[in-house]
């Protein structure tokens, strides 16, 4: 199955795509009304606009450095996942999306990196919790949020994973306990973005890693490829590699190029078949 990830409502109905993922809230803070004919996507804890309006929303490390896009390693600003008011607002968005379409995708779920968050609220919640290990407490916080969101999603719950399948990395980096979250998630999505895909050995390596990580959990995963301004042959080759491991392949942010790649791939597969009349 092929899907498109888009901010353009009309593209979710293009015939080349079996599924459309529509960004209702993205990392810039841009908001749109959910669609009834798409899997509505929510950037949960990535939100530049919210942090710009209220810097205290940002997760902080032990030195007080905020997780904002001005800092090294951050492409966007990250909200502290324990902020109850912000979480409540996210769950309202989930409910609004689920009212339009029963399937919902959760993006940017988790703590931003190792060492976050050490705000006063996180320090208090950890101290008052049943956990002695901070990593376990962080994972419990994220699991509670995903479970609450999944309760509000009557259809399929998708969850985006940071593209690092190395054992323990998602847990230590973001508080993502994949084994536990598999109880609440119907399909994981792994974005593997590149500007060229001129070589794909790394794509295969990461895809194989996620296959090894997720297959024992019986939870399917999809790979999301970047489609903007890509050479068509390179995008077709990346698609062939991705679908050898993933249940589905989705394309990000260029429906025209993605549709062309699907058509090219379909044409190439048909060109290898020769039909002959029966001998009589």
N, C-alpha and C positions, 0 to 999 in steps of 0.2 A: 504494500500500500504506500502511496506517495501523498504527502501533505505539503501545504504551503503555510508559512508563518508570515503574517502580513499586518500592516496597519490600514490597508485599503479594503473596505468592506466588500466591494464588488469582486475581488479576486478569489474569495473563498468558494465561489460557485463555478470557477473555471472547470471545464470538463476533464482536463488532464489530472486534476487532483481528487483523491478519494476523501481527503479531509482538509478542512481549513482551520487554522489557529489564528484567532484575531486578538490583537493586543488591546485590552480594555484599560490596562494601566501598565505603563512601561517605566524604565528606570529614570527617565527624565522627570517623571511625575505627570506626564501627559495622560489625560483620562478620556475615554470614549464610552458611549453607550454599548452594552453587550448586544450581541446578535443572536437571533434564534437559530440561524443556519451555520453556526461555527462553534468550535471549541474555544470558549473565551479564556484568554490568558491574563494572569495577574502577576506583575512584578511585586512580590510581597515586601521584602525588606530593602530593596533597592529603590531609592527615591531622592533624586537630586533636589526637586522643588521643595519637598517637605523639610529637608535639612537646611536648605537655603533660608527658608522662612523661620525655622526654629533649630539652630545648631545643637541645642541640647537633646534633640532626638537621636543624634548620631551615636553609634557605639564608640566606646573609647577603650584604649589600652591602659596598662598600669601607670604609664607616664602622662595620661590625660590626652593623648593624641586622638583626635576624632577620625573615624573611618570615612573620610571624604575623598572625592576624586582629585583633590589637590595633593594628597599624600601618595607616596610611592606605592605601587602595586594595586591601586584601586582605580577602576575605570568609571565608577560612579559612587555616590554616597550611600552609606548603609545605615539603616535605622537599627537601633538596639532591639533585638527580638523579644525582650521581656517587657517592653512598654505596653501595658495593658490597654490603654486608650487607643493606641495605634493598631494593636492586634484586633481590638473590637471593630475598628473601622474596616480592616481587611476582611473580617468575617462577614460584615455587611455587604461588601463588594462581592464576596463569594456567593452569598445568598442571592444578590441581584443577578449575577451571571447564571446561577443554577436555575433561576426562575425563567430565563430565556432559553437555555439549553442545558440539559442535565449533565453534560460533560464539561469539566473545567480543568484547566492546567495551571498549576502553581509554579511560578518562577522565582528565582532569587530567595529561596528559603534557606535560613541558617544564619549562623554568626559569620561575620565577614572574613576573619582569619584567626589563626592561633593567637591567643593572648587577648582576645576580645570576648565579652565586654567586661570592663571593670568599673562601670559606673556605680554610683551609690545604691541604686535600686538592685543591680545584679549582685553586689556584695551582700546586701541585706537578704535577698531571696536565697542566695546560696547558703548563707549562715543559718537561715531558718529552715532550710530543706532537710530532708532525711539523708542527703548524700555527703560523704566525706571527700569524694573525688570530684573535682571541678568539671572534668571532662564528662563524667556520667551525668552530672547536673545539667550541663549545657545540652546534652543529647535529650534528656527528659523534657527540657523546655521546648525544644524543636518538635519532638514527638507529640507533645500535648497540642501544639498549634496545628500540626498536620492532621491529627486525629479530629480536632474540632472542625477544621475545614472539611475533611472528608465526610463528617456527619451531615454537613449541609449540601453535599453533592450527591444527588440521587443516581447519577449515571457513572461515568468513568472518571476517575481521579488520576490526572497526570501530574508528575512531579519532575522538574528539571534537576539534573545532577551536575555539579561541577565536574569537568572532564578529567578526573584523576581516579583511576580504579585501583591504584596501588593500595594494598591492605592497610587499613587504619587511617589513611589520609583524609577521607571525607569526614570521618569521625573526629579526628583531631583538628582539622581545619575549620569545619563548619558546624560541628555538633550533629552531623547526619549519621544516624545508625541505620544503615540500609536494611539490615536484617529485620529490625523491628518495624521500620516504616513500610516494609513490603506488606504488612498486614492491613495497611490503610490505602496503599497506592495500587492502582490497576496497571499502570504503565509508567516506567521511567523514560525520560527523554535526555539524551546526552548531546549537547551542541559541540561539534568538532569543526570549528571555523578556521578557514585559511583563506588567504587572498588569492591563491593560485592553484593549490592542489597539484603542483607540477610533479611532486613525488608523493607517494601515498603509503610508504612503509610505516610511517608514524601513525597514520590513520588506522591501518590494520592492527598495529600493536595496541593502541588504546581500545579499539573495538573488541579485540580478542580479550583484553583485560576485563572489560565490562561483561562480556559473555561469561567468563570464568566466575566473576563476582556474583552475577545475578541469576544464572541458570539454576543453581541449587535452590533458589528461593521461588522458582516457578513464576517469576514476575517478568513479563516481557519488557524489552527496552527498544526504543527507537533512537536513531541517530539523526541529528539535524545538521545539515550542511549549509554553508554560506553560498549564496548564489549570485551575489551582486558583482557585475562586471567580470564574470569568470569566463575563461575560454571554454567553449562548449565541450570539446573533447576531454578536457581535464575534468569538468564537472561530471560528465558521463562516467569517466573512469572512477572518480571518487564515489559515485553512486553505486557502481558495481562492487566496489570494495565494501562499502557500508552495508549493503543489503546481504552480503554474504554472512554477516554476523547479527544484524539487527532485525527485529520483527518488521519495522517500517522505516522508511527514509523520508524526512521532511526537509524542505528547502526554505532558507531564510531570506526574505526581504527583496526578492526579485522574481516575481511570478512569471514574467515573460521568459527570462533565461531558464528558469526551472522547467516551465512547460516545454520549451524547446529541447532541453536535455531529455525529458521523458519521451518526447516524440522521436528524437534521434535514437535513443536506446531501444524503443519499440521497433523502429524501422530496421535497426541493425539485427535484432533478434529474428525478424521475419525474413530478412535477406538470406539467412543461412538455411532456409527450408526450401527444398525442391519438390514440387508436386508433379507427378507423372501419371498419365492415364493407366488404368489397369491393363495388363497384358490380356489379350483375348484370342 
